[in-house]
Amino acid sequence: GMSSLFALGGLILFGRLLSSRGKETRLEGSDSEITVRTFKHGLVIKEQTYPRSDVSNIRTSVSGSSNGRTKKRIEMIIGGKAETLALWVDEEKADAFAAEARSALG
């Protein structure tokens, strides 16, 4: 019974890993709007567009650690709600992305 449960859990996690491989999220913008596009193998699989005036900030928060390296979540604040852009990014890369995005927001 328990071994079947653990095997099922492993298969579910393996399936989630395979479905997320090759995904890339890009933040693109113009003077009037900001678009979050998710690509998989070069094709757009998800696209969300927000008015630029609704986006107030980009923030990072610690989501864990792996091999002694801190990992962070990146979120975009839109009208008081947080839209998650990435869940598990190296601390340095997350902070650099957030700083660049904040400077682009002006």
C-alpha positions in Angstrom: 0.0 0.0 0.0 2.6 2.6 1.1 5.0 1.6 -1.7 2.2 2.1 -4.2 1.5 5.6 -2.8 5.2 6.6 -3.0 5.5 5.2 -6.6 2.4 7.2 -7.6 3.8 10.3 -6.0 7.1 9.8 -7.8 5.3 9.4 -11.1 3.3 12.6 -10.5 6.5 14.6 -9.7 8.2 13.1 -12.8 5.3 14.1 -15.0 5.4 17.7 -13.6 9.1 17.8 -14.3 8.7 16.7 -17.9 5.9 19.1 -18.5 7.9 22.1 -17.2 11.1 21.3 -19.2 11.8 23.7 -22.0 9.5 26.5 -20.6 10.7 30.1 -20.6 8.9 33.1 -19.3 9.6 36.5 -20.9 8.5 40.0 -19.8 8.0 42.3 -22.7 6.7 45.8 -22.7 5.7 48.9 -24.7 4.8 52.4 -23.6 1.2 51.4 -22.9 1.3 47.7 -21.8 3.4 44.9 -20.3 3.1 41.3 -21.6 4.1 38.1 -19.9 4.7 35.4 -22.4 5.4 31.8 -21.6 7.2 29.8 -24.4 7.8 26.1 -24.7 10.3 25.0 -27.4 9.9 28.5 -29.1 6.1 28.5 -29.2 3.9 30.8 -27.1 1.8 28.7 -24.8 0.5 31.4 -22.5 0.2 35.2 -22.9 -1.1 37.8 -20.4 -1.2 41.5 -21.1 -1.6 44.2 -18.5 -1.9 48.0 -18.8 1.5 49.6 -17.8 -0.2 51.9 -15.3 -1.5 48.8 -13.4 2.0 47.4 -12.8 3.4 49.0 -9.7 6.5 46.9 -8.8 8.6 43.8 -9.3 9.6 41.9 -6.1 11.6 38.9 -5.1 11.3 36.8 -2.1 13.2 33.8 -0.8 11.5 30.5 -1.7 14.2 28.1 -0.5 17.7 26.9 -1.0 19.5 24.2 -3.0 23.1 23.1 -2.5 23.7 26.0 -0.2 22.4 28.5 -2.8 19.4 30.7 -2.0 16.6 30.5 -4.5 14.0 33.2 -5.0 10.5 33.7 -6.4 9.9 36.7 -8.8 6.5 38.4 -8.7 5.0 41.3 -10.5 2.6 43.5 -8.5 -0.5 44.3 -10.7 -3.2 46.3 -9.1 -2.4 45.1 -5.6 -2.2 41.4 -6.7 1.0 39.4 -7.1 1.5 37.6 -10.5 4.3 35.0 -10.1 6.8 35.1 -13.0 9.2 32.5 -11.7 9.3 30.2 -8.6 12.9 28.9 -8.3 15.7 31.3 -9.5 19.2 31.8 -8.2 19.3 34.8 -5.8 21.7 36.9 -7.9 19.8 36.4 -11.2 16.4 37.1 -9.5 17.7 40.4 -7.9 19.3 41.5 -11.2 16.1 40.8 -13.1 14.0 42.7 -10.6 16.4 45.7 -10.6 16.4 45.8 -14.4 12.6 45.5 -14.6 12.1 48.2 -12.0 14.4 50.6 -13.9 12.4 49.9 -17.1 9.1 50.6 -15.3 10.5 54.0 -14.5 
